[in-house]
Amino acid sequence: MAGPSPGVLEQVHRPAPTPEPDELLVQVEACGVCRADLHVLDGDLPPHRSPVVPGHEAVGHVVAHGRDVTGWAVGDVAGIAWLRRTCGRCAACRSGRENLCQLSRYTGWDDDGGYAELATVPADYAYRWPAGLDPVTHAPLRCAGIIGYRALRRSELPTGGVLGLYGFGASAHVTAQLAAPPRRARTTSRR
C-alpha cells in the first residue's frame, strides 16, 4: 500500500474487499509495475486517496462478483487496467474517449489496485484474458499494451508509412512491435 509518506510502499493486512453490485472480485495472480504506479507512490501524481494500493496491470481469477454482474463467472480470468470507471454519459464517453471523462476513476489511484491478493474491478471495465496467455509475462499489456495499441490505431499509419516513437517506454516498445512488418525468416544454404 502506498502510504502517507511519498516513496514508501508498505505491506499491510486488511480485510478482503467486497465487490459492489457491478464489480468482480479478482484473486490477483500477477501485476506489472507501471511508471504511473511509481508516480502515485512518489507523490508525483497528487493523491486522490491515501493510503491506496497501487497496481493497474493486474490479472487474476474471478472468485466472486456482485449481484448485477452478468457474463462473468467464478473461475474466469480477468485483466484489470488503469481506467476503472467513467460516467458513461458525457460527450467524451459517448464518443469513445472515456479516458477524457471528467468523472473517470483509476485503479491504484482512486481505488485499490492489484498489488494486493484480492482486487475489485467494475465488470464493464474488466478485460477477458485469453486462454494460454501467461499473466506474469503479459500483465503489462493491461496498460502499456492498451496505450500503445490505441495510439497506433489513432495514428492511422498507412501501410509503409513512417512512425515516430518518443519518450520510449513500455507502450512504445509494444507499439514498435505492432507497427513493424513481420520479418521473414532468413534461410541459408550450405554447399
C-alpha positions as CSV (number, residue, x, y, z in Angstrom):
1,M,0.0,0.0,0.0
2,A,1.2,3.5,-0.8
3,G,1.2,5.2,2.5
4,P,1.2,8.8,3.5
5,S,5.0,9.0,3.2
6,P,6.0,9.5,-0.5
7,G,8.1,6.8,-2.0
8,V,7.1,4.2,0.7
9,L,5.3,1.0,-0.1
10,E,4.2,-0.8,3.0
11,Q,2.9,-4.4,3.3
12,V,-0.3,-4.3,5.4
13,H,-3.1,-6.8,6.2
14,R,-6.6,-5.7,5.6
15,P,-10.0,-7.4,5.3
16,A,-10.8,-8.8,1.9
17,P,-12.7,-6.2,-0.3
18,T,-16.3,-6.8,-1.0
19,P,-17.4,-6.3,-4.7
20,E,-20.0,-3.7,-5.3
21,P,-23.1,-4.9,-7.2
22,D,-21.5,-4.3,-10.6
23,E,-18.0,-5.5,-9.7
24,L,-15.8,-8.6,-9.9
25,L,-13.6,-9.8,-7.0
26,V,-10.3,-11.0,-8.5
27,Q,-7.6,-13.1,-6.9
28,V,-4.5,-11.4,-8.3
29,E,-2.1,-13.8,-10.0
30,A,0.2,-11.2,-11.5
31,C,0.6,-7.4,-11.5
32,G,3.0,-5.4,-13.6
33,V,4.8,-2.3,-12.3
34,C,3.8,0.8,-14.4
35,R,5.5,4.2,-14.2
36,A,2.1,5.6,-13.2
37,D,2.2,3.4,-10.1
38,L,5.6,4.9,-9.3
39,H,4.2,8.4,-9.9
40,V,1.4,7.7,-7.4
41,L,3.9,6.1,-4.9
42,D,6.4,9.0,-5.2
43,G,3.7,11.7,-4.9
44,D,4.3,12.9,-8.5
45,L,0.6,12.5,-9.1
46,P,-1.4,14.3,-6.5
47,P,-3.0,11.7,-4.2
48,H,-6.7,11.0,-4.8
49,R,-6.8,8.7,-1.9
50,S,-4.2,7.9,0.8
51,P,-3.4,5.2,1.5
52,V,-4.1,3.4,-1.7
53,V,-3.0,0.0,-3.0
54,P,-1.2,0.7,-6.4
55,G,-1.2,-1.7,-9.4
56,H,-3.3,-1.5,-12.5
57,E,-1.6,-4.1,-14.7
58,A,-3.3,-7.0,-12.9
59,V,-4.5,-10.3,-14.0
60,G,-6.3,-13.0,-11.9
61,H,-9.2,-15.3,-11.4
62,V,-12.7,-14.1,-10.6
63,V,-13.5,-15.5,-7.1
64,A,-16.8,-13.6,-6.6
65,H,-19.0,-10.9,-8.2
66,G,-21.7,-8.5,-7.3
67,R,-25.4,-9.4,-7.9
68,D,-25.8,-7.2,-11.0
69,V,-22.8,-8.8,-12.9
70,T,-23.7,-10.8,-16.0
71,G,-21.4,-12.5,-18.4
72,W,-18.7,-13.3,-15.9
73,A,-18.4,-16.5,-13.8
74,V,-16.3,-17.6,-10.9
75,G,-13.1,-19.0,-12.3
76,D,-12.9,-16.7,-15.4
77,V,-9.6,-14.9,-15.8
78,A,-9.9,-11.1,-15.8
79,G,-7.4,-8.3,-16.5
80,I,-7.6,-5.0,-14.6
81,A,-6.4,-1.8,-16.2
82,W,-5.8,1.9,-15.2
83,L,-9.2,3.2,-16.3
84,R,-11.6,1.9,-13.7
85,R,-14.8,3.7,-14.2
86,T,-16.4,6.6,-16.1
87,C,-19.8,8.3,-16.1
88,G,-20.8,6.8,-19.5
89,R,-23.0,9.8,-20.3
90,C,-20.7,12.8,-21.1
91,A,-19.6,13.7,-24.6
92,A,-16.2,12.1,-24.1
93,C,-17.7,8.8,-23.0
94,R,-20.3,8.8,-25.8
95,S,-17.6,9.4,-28.4
96,G,-15.3,6.6,-27.4
97,R,-12.9,8.9,-25.5
98,E,-13.7,7.6,-22.0
99,N,-10.2,8.5,-20.8
100,L,-11.2,12.2,-21.0
101,C,-14.3,11.8,-18.8
102,Q,-14.2,14.4,-16.0
103,L,-15.7,11.8,-13.6
104,S,-13.2,9.0,-14.5
105,R,-11.7,6.9,-11.7
106,Y,-8.4,5.0,-11.9
107,T,-7.2,1.7,-10.4
108,G,-4.4,2.2,-7.9
109,W,-5.1,6.0,-7.7
110,D,-8.7,6.4,-6.8
111,D,-9.4,2.8,-5.8
112,D,-7.2,0.0,-4.6
113,G,-5.3,-2.0,-7.3
114,G,-3.5,-5.2,-8.0
115,Y,-0.6,-5.1,-5.5
116,A,-3.0,-6.9,-3.3
117,E,-4.0,-10.5,-3.1
118,L,-7.6,-9.5,-3.9
119,A,-8.8,-6.6,-6.0
120,T,-12.2,-5.4,-7.3
121,V,-12.9,-4.1,-10.8
122,P,-16.2,-3.0,-12.3
123,A,-17.2,-5.8,-14.7
124,D,-17.7,-3.4,-17.6
125,Y,-14.0,-2.3,-17.2
126,A,-12.5,-5.8,-16.8
127,Y,-10.8,-7.5,-19.7
128,R,-11.2,-11.1,-20.6
129,W,-7.9,-12.8,-20.5
130,P,-7.1,-15.1,-23.5
131,A,-6.6,-18.8,-22.6
132,G,-2.9,-19.8,-22.6
133,L,-1.5,-16.2,-22.3
134,D,0.9,-16.1,-19.3
135,P,-0.3,-13.5,-16.8
136,V,3.2,-13.0,-15.4
137,T,4.8,-12.1,-18.7
138,H,1.8,-10.3,-20.3
139,A,0.2,-8.4,-17.4
140,P,1.8,-5.1,-18.6
141,L,-0.5,-5.3,-21.7
142,R,-3.2,-4.0,-19.4
143,C,-1.6,-0.6,-19.6
144,A,1.3,-0.4,-22.0
145,G,-0.4,-2.6,-24.5
146,I,-3.7,-0.6,-24.3
147,I,-1.9,2.7,-24.6
148,G,0.4,1.6,-27.4
149,Y,-2.4,-0.1,-29.4
150,R,-4.7,2.9,-29.0
151,A,-2.0,5.3,-30.1
152,L,-1.1,3.2,-33.1
153,R,-4.7,2.8,-34.1
154,R,-5.4,6.6,-33.8
155,S,-2.3,7.4,-35.8
156,E,-3.9,5.8,-38.9
157,L,-0.5,4.8,-40.0
158,P,-0.7,3.8,-43.7
159,T,1.0,0.7,-45.0
160,G,4.6,1.5,-45.5
161,G,4.2,4.8,-43.5
162,V,6.7,6.2,-41.1
163,L,6.0,6.2,-37.4
164,G,7.9,8.2,-34.8
165,L,8.1,7.0,-31.2
166,Y,9.1,9.5,-28.5
167,G,9.5,9.0,-24.8
168,F,10.3,5.4,-25.4
169,G,8.9,3.2,-22.6
170,A,6.8,0.1,-22.4
171,S,4.0,1.4,-24.5
172,A,6.4,2.5,-27.3
173,H,8.0,-0.9,-27.1
174,V,4.7,-2.6,-27.7
175,T,3.7,-0.1,-30.4
176,A,7.0,-0.7,-32.3
177,Q,6.3,-4.5,-32.3
178,L,2.8,-4.0,-33.5
179,A,3.8,-1.5,-36.2
180,A,6.8,-3.3,-37.6
181,P,6.1,-5.5,-40.6
182,P,6.6,-9.2,-39.9
183,R,10.2,-10.3,-40.6
184,R,10.8,-13.1,-43.0
185,A,12.9,-15.9,-41.6
186,R,16.4,-15.9,-43.0
187,T,17.4,-19.0,-44.8
188,T,20.9,-20.0,-45.5
189,S,22.1,-22.9,-47.6
190,R,25.3,-24.9,-47.1
191,R,27.0,-26.3,-50.0
